[in-house]
Amino acid sequence: DGKIDLAVHSLKDMPTELPTGLELAAIPLREDPADALICQSHSERSDNTGNMGILAKTGIEALMGFEPGSVIMTGSLRRQCQILALRPDLKIKEIRGNVGTRLKKFQDSEASGIILAMAGLKRLGIFDNTCLSLDPREFLPACGQGALAIEIRQGNSKIETIVKQLNHRPTELRVKAERSFLATMGGGCQVPMGAYAWLESGKLYIRAMTGEINGHNVRYAQCCGPEQEAAELGREVAAKINKGRK
């Protein structure tokens, strides 16, 4: 209604179809898109010298090192699906709230680990050596995770000119592929789904997954092609996953 000039969003929370009259004018440089595993000080130890989470080199290594029955906290169905696909013997405890609230609940719990977005931890300045990265090519993030989106009204050329200076082309291409996958799948927050796109040697790669919340029927697919075909690559990887469902 003209009361503001622009809005800044977390891109992963943005619908793939925007209301009439609005558009995404810029996608700034992406923060770390990975998920992070944080381990409790009282979690299972790999030896008697300290926290397994600190001793482990990667989040996947730490996740695979938990003893059967260990509790992992997350509010994401996508994360739950991938955790149980890797470790069906672990237990998931749902957690809600902002980052600070989740960390406080985790610290006061008997859970062995919690998974949060690396971008949020880094932006809040609370990233340290207890935050172990889950490789986004192995443990797929939400589409657009770590990226911001600047939304404006269509036809506002003055604001568009200013805002477009913040656009980061490589990030734009990567998230375009990821969001194209999401749009093709028709996915929402109730469907475990993830995708990660990256640029390498002049080509755009995208790897995507979908599955069930219990970790069953998890399917992965990957495509690569010219970077200018980002949207088509997103649709192509979705088609591969859908074909595997039949």
KAMO-V252058 format. One record per residue. N is the residue number from 1. RES is the residue in one small letter. PHI is phi in degrees with one decimal (999 if undefined). Layout:
# KAMO-V252058
N | RES | PHI
N | RES | PHI
This chain:
# KAMO-V252058
1 | d | 999
2 | g | 88.1
3 | k | -79.2
4 | i | -129.1
5 | d | -94.8
6 | l | -157.4
7 | a | -133.5
8 | v | -109.9
9 | h | -125.9
10 | s | -78.8
11 | l | -61.0
12 | k | -64.4
13 | d | -93.6
14 | m | -84.2
15 | p | -64.2
16 | t | -74.6
17 | e | -116.0
18 | l | -92.7
19 | p | -60.0
20 | t | -56.0
21 | g | 96.6
22 | l | -119.5
23 | e | -150.5
24 | l | -89.5
25 | a | -93.4
26 | a | -158.8
27 | i | -122.3
28 | p | -68.3
29 | l | -51.7
30 | r | -75.3
31 | e | -78.8
32 | d | -51.3
33 | p | -84.0
34 | a | -73.9
35 | d | -86.8
36 | a | -124.8
37 | l | -102.6
38 | i | -111.1
39 | c | -104.6
40 | q | -71.7
41 | s | -67.7
42 | h | -100.1
43 | s | -72.4
44 | e | -57.3
45 | r | -100.2
46 | s | -81.1
47 | d | -155.3
48 | n | -98.2
49 | t | -101.8
50 | g | 166.7
51 | n | -64.6
52 | m | -58.7
53 | g | -62.5
54 | i | -77.5
55 | l | -70.2
56 | a | -67.9
57 | k | -86.6
58 | t | -135.1
59 | g | -63.9
60 | i | -63.6
61 | e | -60.5
62 | a | -66.8
63 | l | -60.9
64 | m | -73.6
65 | g | -90.3
66 | f | -64.9
67 | e | -72.7
68 | p | -53.2
69 | g | 89.0
70 | s | -61.9
71 | v | -99.7
72 | i | -117.6
73 | m | -98.3
74 | t | -162.8
75 | g | -107.0
76 | s | -110.0
77 | l | -66.7
78 | r | -61.8
79 | r | -66.7
80 | q | -57.9
81 | c | -58.2
82 | q | -72.8
83 | i | -61.7
84 | l | -71.9
85 | a | -67.0
86 | l | -80.7
87 | r | -137.0
88 | p | -64.5
89 | d | -89.2
90 | l | -87.9
91 | k | -112.6
92 | i | -107.6
93 | k | -117.1
94 | e | -70.9
95 | i | -141.0
96 | r | -128.2
97 | g | 112.5
98 | n | -74.7
99 | v | -58.5
100 | g | -61.4
101 | t | -63.6
102 | r | -64.4
103 | l | -65.6
104 | k | -65.6
105 | k | -61.3
106 | f | -65.9
107 | q | -62.5
108 | d | -89.6
109 | s | -104.5
110 | e | -104.2
111 | a | -66.1
112 | s | -84.3
113 | g | -158.3
114 | i | -137.7
115 | i | -114.7
116 | l | -134.0
117 | a | -74.0
118 | m | -59.6
119 | a | -58.7
120 | g | -64.4
121 | l | -63.8
122 | k | -71.0
123 | r | -65.8
124 | l | -87.2
125 | g | 71.5
126 | i | -116.1
127 | f | -83.2
128 | d | -147.2
129 | n | -74.3
130 | t | -87.3
131 | c | -94.1
132 | l | -98.1
133 | s | -71.3
134 | l | -97.7
135 | d | -46.9
136 | p | -65.6
137 | r | -85.6
138 | e | -105.1
139 | f | -111.5
140 | l | -71.7
141 | p | -80.0
142 | a | -67.8
143 | c | -60.6
144 | g | 82.8
145 | q | -59.6
146 | g | 89.2
147 | a | -105.1
148 | l | -103.2
149 | a | -129.0
150 | i | -105.6
151 | e | -105.4
152 | i | -136.1
153 | r | -79.3
154 | q | -63.5
155 | g | 89.4
156 | n | -91.4
157 | s | -65.0
158 | k | -64.0
159 | i | -67.1
160 | e | -60.1
161 | t | -61.7
162 | i | -68.8
163 | v | -67.4
164 | k | -62.5
165 | q | -66.7
166 | l | -89.1
167 | n | -70.5
168 | h | -111.9
169 | r | -56.8
170 | p | -59.5
171 | t | -64.5
172 | e | -57.2
173 | l | -65.0
174 | r | -64.6
175 | v | -73.9
176 | k | -63.4
177 | a | -65.2
178 | e | -63.8
179 | r | -72.1
180 | s | -66.8
181 | f | -60.2
182 | l | -61.3
183 | a | -64.5
184 | t | -66.9
185 | m | -74.9
186 | g | 67.2
187 | g | -78.8
188 | g | -133.1
189 | c | -70.9
190 | q | -91.7
191 | v | -117.9
192 | p | -61.8
193 | m | -156.1
194 | g | -149.9
195 | a | -157.4
196 | y | -143.1
197 | a | -117.4
198 | w | -147.0
199 | l | -101.9
200 | e | -152.7
201 | s | 52.8
202 | g | 78.7
203 | k | -120.6
204 | l | -104.7
205 | y | -110.2
206 | i | -140.3
207 | r | -121.8
208 | a | -137.6
209 | m | -148.4
210 | t | -152.5
211 | g | -175.4
212 | e | -106.0
213 | i | -65.8
214 | n | -87.0
215 | g | 86.1
216 | h | -89.4
217 | n | 52.2
218 | v | -79.2
219 | r | -122.7
220 | y | -118.7
221 | a | -149.6
222 | q | -141.6
223 | c | -139.2
224 | c | -147.9
225 | g | -179.6
226 | p | -60.8
227 | e | -61.6
228 | q | -72.0
229 | e | -105.8
230 | a | -56.4
231 | a | -63.7
232 | e | -66.0
233 | l | -64.2
234 | g | -62.4
235 | r | -67.8
236 | e | -66.3
237 | v | -69.6
238 | a | -65.4
239 | a | -63.0
240 | k | -63.4
241 | i | -67.5
242 | n | -64.2
243 | k | -64.8
244 | g | -70.2
245 | r | -75.6
246 | k | -77.4
